[in-house]
Amino acid sequence: MKKIKNWFTGLFIKQIFTSKKFIYTLIGVLTTLLSKEFGLNPDEVSKILMSIAALVVGQGLSDIAKK
């Protein structure tokens, strides 16, 4: 039973880390956290996050259409 649980957990983790939505969201979080190091002002960060949100929503709609 433990072997099945480990396999399922590994599969679930792999699906999360290979998900485009996860990658887009991670980039958004990193952009927000590192915005000062990149020299971005709040307006630029907001525009970047809105673009990333559009990508996540678009990918979600694409995933729904596949099913």
QUIVENMO-V618528 format. One record per backbone hydrogen bond with DSSP energy under -0.5 kcal/mol. NH is the residue of the N-H (numbers start at 1). CO is the residue of the C=O. E is the energy in kcal/mol with one decimal. If there is no record, write none. Layout:
# QUIVENMO-V618528
NH_CO_E, NH_CO_E
This chain:
# QUIVENMO-V618528
5_1_-2.2, 6_2_-2.7, 7_3_-2.2, 8_4_-2.8, 9_5_-2.7, 10_6_-2.5, 11_7_-2.3, 12_8_-2.6, 13_9_-2.6, 14_10_-2.3, 15_11_-2.3, 16_12_-2.0, 17_13_-2.4, 18_14_-1.4, 19_16_-1.2, 23_19_-2.2, 24_20_-2.8, 25_21_-2.3, 26_22_-2.7, 27_23_-2.3, 28_24_-2.0, 29_25_-2.4, 30_26_-2.7, 31_27_-2.6, 32_28_-2.1, 33_29_-2.6, 34_30_-2.5, 35_32_-0.9, 38_34_-1.9, 39_35_-0.7, 39_36_-0.5, 40_35_-2.9, 45_41_-2.2, 46_42_-2.3, 47_43_-2.0, 48_44_-2.3, 49_45_-2.7, 50_46_-2.3, 51_47_-2.0, 52_48_-2.3, 53_49_-2.5, 54_50_-2.1, 55_51_-1.9, 56_52_-2.4, 57_53_-2.6, 58_54_-2.7, 59_55_-2.6, 60_56_-2.3, 61_57_-2.5, 62_58_-2.2, 63_59_-2.5, 64_60_-2.2, 65_61_-2.2, 66_62_-1.4, 67_63_-1.0, 67_64_-0.6
